Amino acid sequence: MKRSSFVATLATVALSISAILVGVTSANASVTVPKGAFLPCSAGGGAYCIDSVSITPTGGKAIALTWVASGTQGATAGNTNGVASGKALPGRWSADGAFANENYDGLYIEAQAANEFVPWIMLDAKPTYSPGNNVTLAALTTSATTPVNLNSDALISVKMRISDFKLGVTYGIATEATVDVQAAVFEIAGYPVKVPQAKSAKDCTGDAGVSSALVTQFQSILVPSNDPLGFSFEGGSGKIYVGSNGLCKLSTPVWNAEKKSLSYKASAPRLAPDGKSVNTGFYYATISSADALALWGLKKAEDAASALTISVRTSEGGTTAATKTVAVKNGRIIIQVFGFEFPDPMLDISLNPSYDLMASSAGAASNMSASGTVRTTASPKPTPTPKVTSISCIKGNQLRKVTGVKPKCPTGFKKRS
């Protein structure tokens, strides 16, 4: 497996990434991501472009959005409470009625090269505000650089054409996210999450860091597999997503072949803007059955709950209390860990030492004789597949989505009706 480490810190507006690798530039890359923000494919975006964007309100159907260039008349927001114009934007994705309940009138999908050092793609969904049809960032009235909250209950889907960029892994700021890759087309769908903002990286270390604001956002980083600065492993499908609500110390997942452990780390200031409340975090991962087979030799995704060990450890090497769930839906393993405290938790997904891969493999092949002829056995009574559902849990201004066979809200949270 190839891996490149970097540190990512979000000030209040943009995700900025700086490579740790010394003497490495984009000139060494096998993949060349164009400079500048990707254009809509319909506006002549070229080999790298944004093909489509949609939102799905709670309990509703997907609403396809269309590109509206700045200066062109388009749909309006439901209200303008607490919103002001931030920086100018080239346009927005919008549709009549799509944002009737929001204080923003569209989304600007900022997709571009992460930085000059690595051929990775950054994707950021920004809320827009368009007085006089001039598209701008929908910003707080108290800060022209801080966006208003995205609706955490509205699913955002983005499809992009990515040329010869072969996806290795995707990670970022979202929950219940899934990724799909088909013939140079990348698609991601997920829900925005509330994120503690940091004024600087030092706010994300120690027990005294205070977040400047809590903003609901949707961001992701795409890392290629076909590049020396990418992330790859034999048999990988590119359909792994790891998300969190921590923006500091972001890095690609790290694979330890000896321990058969996949680790991921994100951080945030320990304290909320009031300087007293403690920010709690979550990790959300989806892993395709093909990737589970390649990483852990797991032939049946349904065995994930017993085959995988999920833990959250601190920088001191200890563990921290957290609620963990493992479920399988549509051939994907879904791992959720939430309720731990920032600033410095690390997620570990490893093979359970007590899980018997040989027994699992033997069970899958028990109907085959040594000569390859099939033994006829009585058909067992089908076992119904447990239905996986999702619920929303709320505690004050904190919202958690829990997915599982019988999902329950964590301590202190109530089920949202």
C-alpha positions in Angstrom: 0.0 0.0 0.0 1.2 3.4 -0.9 0.5 6.3 1.4 1.3 10.0 1.6 0.9 12.0 4.8 -0.2 15.5 5.1 -1.7 17.9 7.5 -4.9 19.8 6.7 -6.2 22.7 8.7 -9.4 24.7 8.0 -9.1 28.3 9.1 -12.7 29.6 8.7 -13.2 29.5 5.0 -11.0 27.0 3.0 -9.3 23.7 3.6 -5.6 24.3 3.1 -3.3 21.4 2.8 0.5 21.3 3.2 2.6 18.3 2.3 5.0 16.9 4.8 7.0 15.3 2.1 10.3 17.1 1.5 11.4 17.7 -2.1 8.2 16.4 -3.6 6.3 18.5 -6.2 3.5 17.9 -8.6 6.1 17.4 -11.3 6.7 13.9 -9.9 3.0 13.0 -10.2 1.5 10.4 -12.6 -1.9 12.2 -12.3 -2.2 15.8 -13.3 -5.2 17.7 -11.8 -5.9 20.9 -13.6 -5.3 24.2 -11.9 -8.3 26.2 -10.8 -11.8 25.2 -9.8 -13.6 22.6 -12.0 -16.3 24.0 -14.2 -19.7 22.4 -14.8 -19.5 19.8 -17.6 -22.4 21.6 -19.3 -20.3 24.8 -19.4 -17.3 23.2 -21.1 -15.6 21.9 -18.1 -13.3 19.5 -20.0 -11.9 16.2 -18.7 -12.3 17.2 -15.0 -15.7 18.8 -14.4 -18.9 18.7 -12.3 -21.5 16.6 -14.0 -24.5 17.0 -11.7 -25.6 18.0 -8.2 -28.7 17.1 -6.3 -30.2 17.3 -2.8 -32.7 15.0 -1.1 -34.7 16.6 1.7 -35.8 14.4 4.6 -38.7 12.2 3.6 -38.6 13.6 0.0 -37.3 12.8 -3.4 -34.0 13.8 -4.9 -34.1 17.3 -6.5 -31.8 17.7 -9.5 -30.0 21.1 -9.4 -29.0 23.1 -12.5 -26.0 25.4 -12.9 -26.9 29.1 -12.7 -24.0 31.5 -13.6 -23.6 34.6 -11.5 -25.6 37.5 -13.0 -28.3 35.1 -14.2 -31.7 34.9 -12.6 -32.4 31.8 -10.5 -34.3 30.4 -7.6 -34.4 32.3 -4.3 -33.9 31.2 -0.7 -36.8 30.7 1.7 -35.5 33.4 4.0 -32.5 35.7 4.5 -32.3 35.4 8.3 -28.8 35.8 9.6 -27.1 35.8 6.2 -24.9 38.3 4.4 -22.8 38.4 1.3 -19.3 36.9 1.5 -16.8 36.5 -1.3 -18.1 36.5 -4.9 -18.6 33.1 -6.5 -18.9 32.3 -10.3 -22.3 30.6 -9.9 -24.5 28.2 -8.0 -26.3 24.9 -8.4 -30.0 25.5 -7.7 -33.6 24.7 -8.5 -37.1 26.1 -7.8 -38.2 25.1 -4.3 -35.0 23.3 -3.5 -34.0 25.8 -0.8 -37.4 27.0 0.2 -36.7 26.3 3.9 -33.1 27.6 3.9 -31.4 30.9 4.3 -29.2 30.1 1.2 -30.3 29.8 -2.4 -28.0 27.2 -3.8 -24.7 25.4 -3.5 -21.4 26.2 -5.1 -19.4 23.0 -5.5 -15.7 24.1 -5.2 -13.7 21.1 -6.6 -10.1 21.6 -7.4 -6.6 20.4 -6.8 -5.9 20.1 -3.1 -2.6 22.0 -3.4 0.5 22.2 -5.5 2.2 19.3 -3.8 -0.2 16.4 -4.2 -2.5 15.4 -7.2 -5.5 15.1 -4.9 -8.9 16.7 -5.4 -10.7 18.8 -2.7 -14.5 19.1 -2.8 -16.3 21.7 -0.8 -20.1 22.4 -0.9 -20.6 26.1 -0.1 -24.0 27.7 0.6 -24.7 30.7 -1.7 -26.6 34.0 -1.4 -27.4 35.9 -4.6 -28.8 39.4 -4.0 -29.4 41.0 -7.4 -28.5 37.7 -9.0 -24.9 38.2 -8.0 -23.7 34.9 -6.5 -21.7 35.2 -3.2 -20.9 33.0 -0.3 -23.8 32.9 2.1 -22.0 34.2 5.1 -22.9 34.9 8.7 -23.8 38.6 9.4 -21.0 38.5 12.1 -18.3 37.1 9.7 -18.0 37.5 6.0 -15.7 34.5 5.8 -17.8 32.0 7.8 -20.6 30.3 5.9 -24.0 29.8 7.2 -25.0 26.2 8.2 -25.9 23.7 5.6 -29.0 21.7 6.3 -27.7 18.5 8.1 -30.9 16.6 7.1 -30.6 17.2 3.4 -28.5 14.6 1.5 -26.1 16.2 -1.0 -25.0 14.2 -4.1 -22.2 15.3 -6.4 -21.1 13.6 -9.6 -17.8 14.5 -11.3 -15.9 13.4 -14.3 -12.3 12.8 -13.2 -10.5 11.7 -16.4 -7.6 9.3 -15.7 -7.8 9.8 -11.9 -8.3 6.4 -10.4 -9.7 6.7 -6.9 -7.9 5.1 -4.0 -9.8 6.5 -1.0 -12.1 9.4 -0.1 -12.2 11.1 3.3 -13.5 14.3 4.8 -16.4 16.0 6.6 -19.7 14.2 6.1 -21.7 11.4 7.6 -23.6 8.5 6.0 -21.5 9.1 3.0 -21.1 6.6 0.1 -18.8 6.8 -2.9 -19.1 5.2 -6.3 -16.6 5.1 -9.2 -17.5 4.0 -12.7 -15.5 4.6 -15.9 -13.8 7.9 -14.9 -16.9 9.2 -13.1 -16.9 9.8 -9.3 -20.0 10.2 -7.3 -20.4 11.0 -3.6 -23.5 11.3 -1.5 -23.7 12.2 2.2 -25.0 14.5 4.9 -23.3 17.7 6.1 -22.1 17.7 9.8 -21.5 20.3 12.4 -17.8 21.0 12.7 -15.9 22.9 15.4 -13.8 25.5 13.6 -10.2 26.3 14.6 -8.5 29.7 14.2 -5.1 27.9 14.0 -3.7 24.4 14.3 -2.5 25.0 17.9 -6.2 25.2 18.9 -6.5 21.5 18.0 -3.9 20.3 20.6 -4.2 20.0 24.4 -7.2 20.6 26.6 -7.4 24.4 26.3 -8.2 24.8 22.6 -11.5 26.7 22.0 -13.3 26.5 18.7 -14.2 29.8 17.0 -17.6 28.6 15.7 -19.6 25.5 15.0 -20.5 25.3 11.3 -22.4 22.6 9.4 -20.3 21.7 6.4 -19.8 19.1 3.6 -16.2 18.5 2.4 -14.2 15.7 1.0 -10.7 14.8 -0.3 -10.2 12.4 -3.2 -6.9 10.5 -3.2 -5.8 8.6 -6.4 -4.5 5.1 -6.5 -2.5 5.5 -9.7 0.0 8.0 -8.4 3.2 7.7 -6.2 1.6 10.2 -3.9 -1.6 8.3 -3.6 -3.2 5.5 -1.7 -3.5 2.0 -3.0 -3.6 -1.7 -2.1 -3.9 -4.8 -4.2 -7.6 -5.6 -4.9 -8.8 -2.1 -3.8 -12.0 -0.8 -5.5 -11.7 2.8 -4.5 -15.0 2.6 -2.6 -13.7 3.4 0.9 -14.9 6.5 2.7 -13.9 7.7 6.1 -15.6 10.8 7.6 -15.4 12.8 10.8 -16.4 16.2 12.2 -12.7 17.0 13.0 -10.9 19.2 10.5 -7.4 19.3 12.0 -4.6 16.8 11.4 -6.5 15.2 8.5 -4.5 12.5 6.7 -5.2 9.5 4.5 -6.0 6.3 6.3 -2.9 4.3 7.3 -2.7 0.6 6.7 -0.5 -1.6 9.0 -0.1 -4.9 7.2 1.4 -6.7 10.2 -1.5 -5.8 12.5 -4.0 -5.8 9.7 -5.2 -2.4 11.0 -6.6 0.6 9.1 -6.2 3.8 11.1 -7.6 7.3 10.6 -7.1 10.5 12.5 -8.9 13.8 12.6 -8.9 16.4 15.4 -10.7 19.6 16.5 -10.5 22.1 19.4 -11.5 20.4 22.7 -13.9 23.2 23.8 -16.9 24.7 22.2 -17.1 28.5 21.5 -18.4 29.1 25.0 -15.0 27.9 26.4 -16.7 25.4 28.7 -18.6 22.7 26.8 -16.5 19.9 25.4 -16.8 19.1 21.7 -17.6 15.5 21.0 -16.6 13.7 17.8 -17.6 10.9 15.5 -16.0 8.7 12.8 -18.1 7.2 10.0 -16.6 4.7 7.6 -18.1 2.7 4.7 -16.0 -0.1 3.2 -17.1 -2.1 0.2 -17.1 -5.9 0.4 -14.3 -6.0 -2.2 -12.1 -3.8 -0.1 -12.9 -5.8 3.1 -11.8 -8.9 1.2 -8.6 -7.3 0.0 -7.6 -5.8 3.4 -8.7 -8.4 5.9 -9.5 -11.5 3.8 -13.2 -11.1 4.8 -15.2 -13.1 2.4 -18.6 -12.4 3.9 -19.3 -8.8 4.7 -22.1 -10.0 7.0 -19.4 -11.2 9.4 -18.0 -7.7 9.9 -19.5 -7.2 13.4 -17.6 -10.3 14.7 -14.6 -10.2 12.3 -13.5 -6.5 12.9 -12.4 -4.8 16.1 -13.2 -1.1 16.3 -11.4 1.1 18.8 -10.6 4.8 19.4 -7.3 5.5 21.0 -5.7 8.7 22.3 -2.2 10.1 21.4 -1.0 8.7 24.8 -1.7 5.2 23.5 -4.8 4.6 25.7 -8.4 4.1 24.7 -11.3 6.4 25.1 -15.0 5.7 25.7 -17.2 5.8 22.6 -20.3 4.2 21.2 -19.6 1.9 18.3 -21.8 0.2 15.8 -21.1 -2.1 12.8 -23.8 -2.8 10.2 -23.9 -4.1 6.6 -26.1 -2.4 3.9 -26.1 -2.9 0.2 -22.8 -4.8 0.3 -21.1 -2.1 2.3 -19.8 -2.4 5.8 -20.9 0.7 7.8 -18.9 1.6 10.9 -19.9 4.4 13.2 -18.1 5.6 16.3 -19.4 8.6 18.2 -19.4 10.2 21.6 -15.7 10.5 22.1 -14.0 13.8 23.1 -11.6 15.9 21.1 -8.8 16.9 20.6 -6.8 13.8 19.6 -8.7 10.5 19.0 -7.6 8.0 16.4 -9.9 5.4 14.8 -8.5 1.8 14.4 -10.3 -0.8 12.4 -8.5 -4.2 12.7 -9.1 -7.9 12.3 -10.4 -9.5 15.4 -7.7 -12.1 16.5 -10.4 -14.5 17.6 -12.1 -14.4 14.2 -11.4 -17.6 12.3 -10.9 -16.7 8.6 -10.2 -20.3 7.7 -13.5 -21.5 9.3 -15.3 -18.8 7.4 -13.7 -19.7 4.1 -14.3 -23.4 4.8 -17.9 -22.7 5.5 -18.3 -20.9 2.2 -16.8 -23.9 0.3 -18.2 -26.7 2.3 -20.3 -28.0 -0.5 -17.3 -28.7 -2.8 -15.5 -32.0 -2.8 -11.8 -32.5 -3.5 -12.4 -33.5 -7.1 -14.5 -30.4 -7.6 -17.9 -32.1 -7.9 -20.8 -30.6 -6.1 -22.2 -32.4 -3.1 -26.0 -32.3 -3.0 -27.3 -31.1 0.4 -30.7 -30.1 1.6 -31.4 -26.5 1.1 -31.4 -24.7 4.4 -34.3 -22.5 5.4 -33.5 -19.0 4.4 -32.5 -16.7 7.2 -34.1 -13.3 6.9 -31.6 -10.5 6.6 -32.0 -8.0 9.4 -33.3 -4.7 8.2 -30.9 -1.8 8.7 -32.5 1.6 9.5 -31.3 5.0 10.5 -32.5 7.4 13.2 -31.6 11.0 14.1 -30.7 11.7 17.7 -30.5 15.2 19.2 -29.0 16.7 22.3 -29.2 20.5 22.4 -27.7 21.7 19.1 -25.9 18.4 18.4 -27.4 16.0 15.9 -26.2 12.4 15.4 -27.4 9.9 12.8 -27.2 6.3 14.0 -27.5 3.4 11.5 -28.0 -0.3 12.5 -30.4 -3.2 12.9 -31.9 -1.8 16.1 -30.3 1.7 16.3 -30.4 3.4 19.7 -29.5 6.9 20.6 -26.3 7.4 22.7 -26.6 8.4 26.3 -27.9 12.0 26.7 -29.5 12.0 23.2 -33.2 11.8 22.3 -34.6 10.3 19.2 -35.7 13.1 16.8 -39.3 12.7 15.8 
